[in-house]
Amino acid sequence: MSGDLILVLDEGTTSTRAIVYAPDGAVLATAQRELTQHYPEPGRVEHDATEIWDRTLACARDAIAKAGGAERIAAIGITNQRETVVAWDRQTGEPVTRAIVWQDRRTAPLCASLREQGLEAHLQARTGLVIDPYFSGTKMRWILDNVPEAGALGDRLAFGTVESWLVWKLTGGLHVSDASNASRTQLLALDGADWDDELMAIFGVARAMLPEVVDSLGRLGETRADLLGRAIPICGLAGDQQSACIGQHCLEHGDTKATFGTGAFVLTNRGKALPRSGHRLLGTVLYQVGGERTYALEGSIFVAGSLIKWLRDTLGIIRSAGETEALARSVSDSGGVLFLPALAGLGAPHWRPDVQGVAAGLTLGTSRAHLVRAAMESLAHQCHDLQEAFAADGAPWAKLRIDGGMSANDWIAQDLADVLDLPVERPADIETTALGAAMLAGVGAGLYASLEEAVAMRGHIASFTPHMDAPARASRLSHWRAGLEKHLALGC
């Protein structure tokens, strides 16, 4: 094996990036390209899988060139937007339809049918997941029912989440999915080593269509030599939220992180015990090494950074995300405005795909600063809902480690500490999703003996402590709960 650098392919919802890391965690090279968002109908979100591949490959080549060439790269780690489904022809290697993105809500009727059949409790017990369009199984079923080209392929049809698609393209035909991504499909039992026959039957997906379930680290494959300058081993795979958890050093039972990207996702390490929730949280595989799994309890908020993007690109009330901190600080409070950011339904612990967003409490005195502050406050409010659900499930948070693009905003970091009444930690490198993939690949390639040793890559940590007094916190949360309960009761 040549070199000691790690190339990470970080496949997000809005962009794809390639990052080259040194063994000490220093970033030596980056490349990034935006992904086109397709919204063919209300509630539908799609990506062009060919564009994902082309732009990922271009980023990888750019980053490798900046880092000094392929001979310096010891291993590749891949982390990805989860639940998004790609369908392709095994013979041609070409997609048969656009990828259905995790935010897509088109399978809500199928989900309702599964609930009416009384399957939700059973599915959650087996998979750790509630019935929701978010997950991959109903997306695969929709493709089989609605894309004639897919149904006609038979055993030539391949399904995969995004890391599976990228590995297929990089290797020239290896069809694998790591356990962390596979656990998001509702086709894998939390304690099952392989795809589950009963679950596949419920969703009508054949085993032949699915990838092999593999570990999150190790010598998992090797790239075609003609793609990146030489054959490079692929040594780490993980869904983006699990990868961020690793990058945040959440390796001990009870460690908790929150990633604020397009959505917001909170994971608490639950060790080797199967995670069970009585409060509408998710159980998921955190990572798998040597066939042994570490699990996590998860809460998912569907709209976070995408709310700021919506304020900028759709409403036009800000010119850049960087304006939001100054606007939030320019007013003492939200002026009575309450923002419920259900632009893609509500995730945990409510799981209401039917609910739409609302801004309440508007008056002639409402300014754009009030609107922006209310939108930003909604993040801490939703995280507090999750905090209560985690505590009720026996997984209280002692502190919260935050990362992702929105976490760079000091106002948001402090508001989280204040509303949650917890210390909040933020690493100097907030792109811990990519860092976690680098740690996995580093261990898989033998550059580190363990994930605990690879934590040396994490670097400096900033801390935020609560300053809000109890009456102010109670007032904020009371206002949020009243507005949320009213809107949920309306069912709109």
N, C-alpha and C positions, 0 to 999 in steps of 0.2 A: 504494500500500500504506500502510495506517495503522499508527501505533505502532511500537515497537521491542522489544516483549516477545515471549517465545516460550512457547507453551503445549505442554507435553509430556503425552501420554497414555501412562502406564506400566502396561501390562497384565500383571500378574504371575500367579502360580499361585494364590495365596491371596487376593489383593486387586487392585483396580484403583485407580489414583491419577491425579490431574491436578495438575500443578505448573506454576506460571508463573515463568519466569526473567527477570531483567533481563539486559542485554547483558554485564554484568561477572560473571555467574554467581550473583548474589544471588537467593535464593528469596523471591518476593514473596507467593505464595499457594499453598496446597495443599488438596486434598480427597481423601478416601480412603473406599472402601467394601469390605467383605469380600465374597469370592465363595464361594458354597455349594459344598462338595466332595461329590460324589456317588460312593459306592462300592457299586454295585449287586451286585457279586460279588467274591470275592477276586481280586486282581490287576487289577481294573477301576477306572479313575478317570475321572470325567466332569465336565464343566461344562455349565451351561445357557447356550447362546450368546445367547439373548434376555436373560438376566440380565446377561451380560457387556456387551452393548450398553446396556441400560437404565442400569446402574450407572456405566458409563463416561461416558455422556452426562450423567448427573446430576452426576458429579464435575467434568466439564468446565465445566458451567454454574456450579457453585459456585465453582470457582477463578477463572473469568473475572469473576464478580461481585465477588469479594474483591479482584481486581487492578484494578478500576475500569472494567470493561466491555470489550466486544468490539473497540471502536475502538483499544484499546491493544495488541491482539495482532497481531503482524506475520506469524506463521507457526505452524504446528503440526508437532510431531515426534511420531512414534509408535514405541514400543518394546514388545516383547511376549514372553511365554513362547513358546518355539519348539516346533516339531514338533506341537503340538496342532492337530487338524484339525476344522474346521467344514464342514458340508455344508448347503447351502440351495437353495431354489427361486429361480431367477433371476426368475421372473414375479411371485411374491408377496413375495420378499425374506425369507421365513421359513425358519428351520432345519428340516430334515427329521428330525433326531435330535439327541441331546446331543453336544456336542463331546467327542472322545476326547483326553484329556490326555496330554502327553508321558510321564508316569509309567506309563501304562497298559501292561499286559503281555499283553493278550488275543491279540495276534497272534504269540505265541511259536511255536505250531504252524506257521503259515505261514512264519515265519523259518526254522524247522528244515527245512521242505520246500525252501526256496530254497538252504540250505546243502547239502542232500542232492543237489541238482541241480548242485552244484559251482560255484555262482554267486558265492560270497563274494569271492574274489580279484578276479574281474572287476568286480563292483560297487564294491569299494573302489578299484580302479584308476581307474574312471570317475568316481566321485562323491566319493571321499575318505572314505566312510562304511562301517562294518562292517554286517553284517546283524544287526539288533536291533529289537525291538518299539518302541524309543524313537523311531524315525524315521517320517515321515509316510506314505510310500508304502504300507506294509502296512496302516495305519489306513484309508486310502482304499479299498483293496481289500476290507477287512473290511466297511466300510459298504455297498459295492456288493453284496457277497455276502449280507449279513444284514439289511439294512434295505429291505424291499420298496418303500417310498415313494421311496427314492433310486434304485433300479434302474429304476423306472417313469418317472422324469422325463426320461431321455434327455439331449438337449442343454440342457434346462432346469436340470440339476443343476450346481451350482457348488461346487467345493472351494476351500478356502483355509486358510492358517494365520491366526492371530488378527489380525495387522495387516491382512491382506487382507479379513477380515470387517468390521473397523472402518472401513476406507476405503470399502467398499461401502455401509455404512450412512450414513456421514458425507456421502458425495457423491451418494447416491441412485442407485448402480449402476455405479460405476467398479470394475472387477475387475482388480487389480494385486497383485503381490507383489515386494518388493525382492529383489535377488540374494542377500543374506545369508540371508534366510528360505527362499528357493527352494532354496538349496544344502543345506538340511536335509531335503529330501523324498525323496532318492534318485531323483528324476526329472529332475534337472539335472546334466549332466556339469560337472565343475569348470571346464573350459575351453570349455564350450558357451554360446553367447549365449541360447539358448532351450531349452525342454523337449526332451528327447532321445527320438527315436522308438523306439529300441531299449529304453530304460529304461521308457518308458510301456508298451511291449508286455510286458515282464517282469512288471509290476505290474497290467496290465490296466486302465489308467486312460487315458481318451481326452483328447486335447488340448483339445477343446471344453469340458471340465469345469474346466480350469485357468486361472489368471489370467495376464495379461501380465507378463513379468519386466522390472522396471525398475531404474533406478539407486537408490542409497540416499539421494541428495539431489538437489534441484532442484524445479521447480514440478511436482509429481507429481499434483496434483488440487486441488479446491476444495470446501469444505463447502457444503451447502445453506444458503442464507441464513436459513432459518427455524429452524435448529437451535441456533445459538450467538449469534444477534443480528446477524450479517452473514456473508457468504461470506468464509471465511478460507482462504488457501492451505495445503495440506499439503506441506511441503518437506523432510521427513526421515522415513525408515523404516529400521528395523534390528531384527534379533533382539536379545533382551536381552543376551546375552553379548557379541556384537559391539559393541553400543552401550556396554556397560561398558568394553570395551577402548579405545574411542575416548575415553570420558570419563576414562579413566586415562592419557591421553596416550601410549598404546602405538602410536605412529605410525611408529616406526623398526623396521627389521629386528632381531629378537631381543628386543624389549620384551615383557614378560610380565606378565599380571594374573591374579588369582584372585578370583572373585566368590562370596561365601558367602551364598546365599539359601536357598530351599527345598532346592536341591541346591548343589553347588560345581562351578565350571567354570573351568578354566585355559586361557587362550589365549596363544600366542606369535605375534607378528607375523612372517610369513615373506616379506613383500614381494610382488613380482610373480611369483615362481616358484611353480609348482604344488606344494603340500605333499604329500609322500609319507611314509608311515610304515611301518616294518617291525616296529613294536612296539605295535600295536593302538591307536594314537591316531587322531584324525580329522583329515582335511583339510577346510577350510571356507572359504567366501568371508567375508572380514572386512568389506569394503564395496566398492561399485562406484560410480565417478564417471565420467561421460562414456563409459560402456561399458567402462572399464578397471578391472580388479579388483585389489585387494590381498587376499592370502590369510593364513590363520592355521592353525596346528596346534593341536588342542584335545584336552584330556582332561576327561572328564565324570564327576563323582561324583554319584550319584542322590539321596543322602540327606545333608543337612547341617543346615540350620535345621529341617527337618521332623523330625529326630531329637530336638531339644530340644522341639519342639511335642508329639511323641509322649510324651516323658518327663512333660510337663506335663499334657496333655489325656487321655491314655490310661492311663498308669501312675499319674499323680497324685503323683509323688515330688518335684515342685517346683511352686510356685504361680505362678511367673513366670520368664521367661527371664533376667531380671535377677539372679536368685538364683545362677545357675550360676557366675559368677566367684568370688564369696565361698566357695561350696562347694568349688570346685576348689582354692582357696588354703588351705582349712582342713585339708587333708591333704597330706602330703609327697609322696605318689605315689598310684597307683590301687589300692594294696593287693593287687597281683597280678591284678586284674580286667582282662580284655581284652574290648573291645566290637567286634564286627564288625557294622556298621550296615547290613546288606544287607536293609533293610525293603522295598525295591523292586528286588531283585536287585543285582548289582554291575556298575558301569560300567567305564570304562577303568582300567587296561589289561587287565582280566580279561574283561569282557563275559560275565557269567554270570547270565542272567535267572532261572535255576532256583535260585540260592543264596538262602537265607533268613538273617535276622539271628541272632546268637547273643551271649550274654554268658557268658564262661568265667572260671574261677578264683574262683568265689564261695565264701565260707566264712562261718562264724558271726560272724566279725569284720568282714564287709563292711558298710559303712554306705552311706546314700544319697549321701554325699559321694564315696565311692569310685566308685559307679556313675556319678555325674555326671561326675567327672573322667575316668573311662575312656571315656565317651561323647565328651567333648571331645577327649581325646587321639587318638581314632580319626581325627579330621579331619586332623591333621598326619601321621599314619601313611599315610593314603590319598594325601595330597599328596606324600609322599616316594616312594610307588610311581610316581606320575606324573612326579616329578622325574627318576627313573631312566630312565623310558621316553622322556621328552623328550631327555635327554642322549644316549641310545642312538640316537635319530633325528637327532642332529646339531644339536639346539636346546637347549643347556644354558642354565640360568637364571643370570643375573648378580645379579639381585635380583628380588623379587616384590612387585608392587603389589596390595594387597588392598582389597576394598570389599564392600558388601552388609551386611545387618543383623547377622550374626554377627561381622563384623570390628570392630564397636564394642567388643567384649569384649577388654580389654587382655591378659587371660590367654591367650586364643586367639592373638592377634597375636604375643605373645612366644613361645608354644610353637611356632608355625610357624617363627619365626626360629631357635629352638634346634634343632628336629628337622631342618630343611632346611639348617641352617648357612649361612644367607643373610641379608642385610639385607632387612627387610620395611618397605614404605612404605604409609601409610594416609592418604588425604586427609581434611580436616576434614569435607567433605560426602561421606559414605560411599555416598550414593545415586547412584553414577556411571552406573548404567544410564540413569536419566533425564537426567543431565547430557550423556551422549553423544548422546542423541536431540536435546537442545537444541542441541548443537554442529552436528549434521548439518542441522537445520532452519535454524539461523542462517546457515550457509554457503549452503544452498539458497535462502534468501530474500535473499541478498546483504548480510546484516548483517556478515559476515566474508568476507574474500577467500579463506580456506582453512581447513582443519581445524587446521593449525599455528597460525594466528592465533587461532582460536576457543579454543585451549587456555588462553588468559588467564582463562577461566571457572573453571579448576580450583581455585585457592585454595591454602591452607596445607597442608603435608604433615607428618605425624608419622612418626618412624622408630623401628624396633625392631632391635637388633643381637643376634647370638647370644651367649648366656652359658653354655649347657650345655657341660660338658667332654666330650671324645670318648668316654671309657668309658661315661658315662651315656647318651649318644646311642646308642651301639652296643647297650647293654643294652635300651633301649626298642625299637629296631628289630628286634633279634633275637627278642624276645618277640612282637612283632607278626607277623613273618614265620612263626614256628613255628605260631602259632595260625591264621593265614590259610591256610597250606599244608595243615594238618590238616583244616580245615573244607572247603576246596576239594576235597580228596581224598575226603571223605565225600560230596560232591555234594548237600548238603542245606542 
